[in-house]
Amino acid sequence: MAAVIETERLLLRPWAAEDVGLLASLSSNPRVTRHIGDGLTWTALKAMTVSDRALQHWREHGFGWRVIVELTTGSPIGMLALNLMGAGTAGLDPEEHEIGWWLSPDRWGHGFATEAARAVAADAFTSLEVPHLTARIAPDNGASIEVATRIGMVFEFNTVAAPGVAVAVYRVPPSPLTDS
């Protein structure tokens, strides 16, 4: 997996310990978390715990979360997750590769999530040779569903994920990703 991925407008670098502040900021914003898990904002302690897990995932597997940095400003604007699914979602294998994205609300609607997801997905198919990528998306999260479909994902089924929330499962096979 490429250490750093650069697109036309973004730099996607591996998650680091100092990125906990970005996660704390994003996860404390109800606009960001309303479609994540139980929809509640996170405490700083939870952000630290989740960030530590993301770092551990990189150490164990050689891939994981990335910070999305806007090239023109040099500012982090969100994160792109690529990780193993883990247990807790009915009908999904814990070893599946999952992709997901969180952006600062002031950067929504500019195509950054699509650009980042497309680049990381292409790298995952090339470098990791993953059989497919899966996304768990809240069924009413139209913006994330739009990102998923733009990178070639298709709806497969609805299910329940921990902590008992409904999610729609989207998948993309390893094929050329287009700019649709």
C-alpha positions in Angstrom: 0.0 0.0 0.0 1.4 3.4 -0.9 2.6 5.3 2.1 1.2 8.6 0.8 -1.3 9.0 -2.0 -1.7 12.3 -3.8 -4.6 13.2 -6.1 -5.3 16.4 -8.0 -6.4 18.3 -4.9 -5.6 16.0 -1.9 -2.8 14.4 0.0 -3.8 11.2 1.8 -1.3 10.3 4.4 -1.3 7.5 7.0 -3.0 8.2 10.4 -0.6 9.3 13.1 -0.9 9.8 16.9 -1.1 13.5 16.5 -4.3 13.1 14.4 -6.4 12.4 17.4 -7.3 16.1 17.5 -8.8 15.8 14.1 -10.9 12.8 15.1 -12.0 14.5 18.3 -13.1 17.6 16.3 -15.0 15.5 13.7 -16.5 13.1 16.2 -17.8 15.9 18.5 -19.7 17.5 15.7 -23.3 16.2 15.6 -23.5 16.9 11.8 -20.7 14.4 11.3 -21.8 11.7 13.7 -25.5 11.7 13.0 -25.0 8.9 10.5 -22.2 7.0 12.5 -23.1 4.2 14.8 -25.7 5.3 17.3 -25.6 8.9 15.9 -24.2 10.4 19.1 -21.1 12.6 19.4 -18.0 11.1 21.0 -16.1 12.1 24.1 -12.5 13.0 23.8 -11.6 9.7 25.5 -13.5 7.7 22.9 -11.8 9.6 20.1 -8.4 8.8 21.7 -9.4 5.1 22.0 -10.6 4.8 18.4 -7.5 6.7 17.2 -5.3 4.3 19.1 -7.1 1.4 17.4 -6.5 2.9 14.0 -2.8 3.2 14.7 -2.7 -0.4 15.9 -4.5 -1.5 12.6 -1.7 0.2 10.6 1.0 -1.6 12.7 -0.7 -5.0 12.3 -1.9 -4.9 8.7 0.2 -2.2 6.9 -2.9 -0.2 5.8 -5.6 1.8 7.5 -7.0 5.2 8.1 -5.7 8.2 6.2 -5.9 11.9 6.9 -7.3 13.9 4.0 -5.2 17.1 3.5 -6.4 19.7 1.0 -3.3 20.6 -1.1 -4.1 24.3 -1.6 -4.4 25.0 2.1 -2.3 22.2 3.7 -5.1 21.7 6.1 -6.6 18.4 7.2 -10.2 18.3 6.2 -11.2 14.8 7.2 -10.3 11.1 7.2 -10.6 8.2 4.9 -10.8 4.8 6.5 -9.6 1.5 5.0 -9.7 -1.3 7.5 -10.8 -4.8 8.2 -14.5 -4.8 9.0 -14.3 -6.5 12.4 -17.1 -8.3 14.1 -20.6 -7.0 14.8 -22.4 -6.7 11.5 -24.9 -9.4 10.5 -24.1 -11.0 7.1 -20.6 -9.5 6.8 -17.3 -11.3 7.3 -15.1 -9.6 9.9 -12.1 -10.0 7.5 -13.7 -8.0 4.7 -12.1 -4.7 3.7 -14.2 -1.7 4.6 -13.9 1.8 3.3 -15.5 4.9 4.8 -15.1 8.7 5.0 -15.6 11.6 7.3 -15.2 15.2 6.3 -15.5 18.5 8.0 -18.9 19.9 7.2 -17.4 23.0 5.7 -15.8 20.8 3.0 -18.9 18.9 2.1 -20.2 19.1 -1.4 -16.9 19.7 -3.1 -16.2 16.1 -4.3 -13.3 15.6 -1.8 -14.8 12.4 -0.3 -15.3 10.9 -3.8 -11.7 11.9 -4.8 -10.2 10.4 -1.7 -12.3 7.3 -1.7 -11.5 6.6 -5.4 -7.8 7.0 -4.9 -7.6 4.8 -1.8 -9.9 2.2 -3.4 -7.7 2.0 -6.5 -4.6 1.7 -4.3 -6.2 -1.1 -2.2 -7.1 -3.1 -5.4 -3.6 -2.6 -6.8 -1.4 -2.9 -3.7 -3.4 -5.1 -1.4 -5.2 -7.0 -4.2 -8.4 -7.0 -2.1 -11.3 -9.0 -3.6 -13.8 -6.2 -3.0 -14.4 -3.2 -0.8 -17.5 -2.9 1.5 -19.1 0.2 3.0 -21.7 0.2 5.7 -23.8 3.3 5.3 -26.8 4.6 7.2 -29.8 4.1 4.8 -30.7 7.8 5.1 -27.2 9.1 4.5 -27.8 10.2 0.9 -24.4 12.0 0.7 -22.4 9.0 1.5 -24.5 6.8 -0.7 -23.8 9.2 -3.5 -20.0 8.9 -2.8 -20.3 5.1 -2.8 -22.1 5.0 -6.1 -19.6 7.5 -7.7 -16.7 5.1 -6.9 -18.6 2.2 -8.4 -20.2 0.7 -5.3 -23.6 -1.0 -5.6 -26.2 -1.6 -2.9 -26.3 -5.3 -1.8 -28.5 -5.5 1.2 -29.7 -3.9 4.5 -28.5 -5.4 7.8 -27.9 -4.5 11.4 -24.5 -3.4 12.8 -23.4 -2.9 16.4 -24.8 -1.2 18.4 -28.1 -2.4 16.8 -28.3 0.2 14.0 -29.6 -0.3 10.5 -27.0 -0.1 7.7 -27.0 -0.5 4.0 -24.2 -2.6 2.6 -22.5 -1.3 -0.6 -19.7 -3.1 -2.4 -17.3 -2.4 -5.3 -15.4 -5.2 -7.1 -11.8 -4.7 -8.2 -12.4 -3.0 -11.5 -11.2 0.3 -13.0 -12.7 3.2 -11.0 -14.1 5.8 -13.3 -14.9 9.5 -12.8 -18.7 9.1 -13.0 
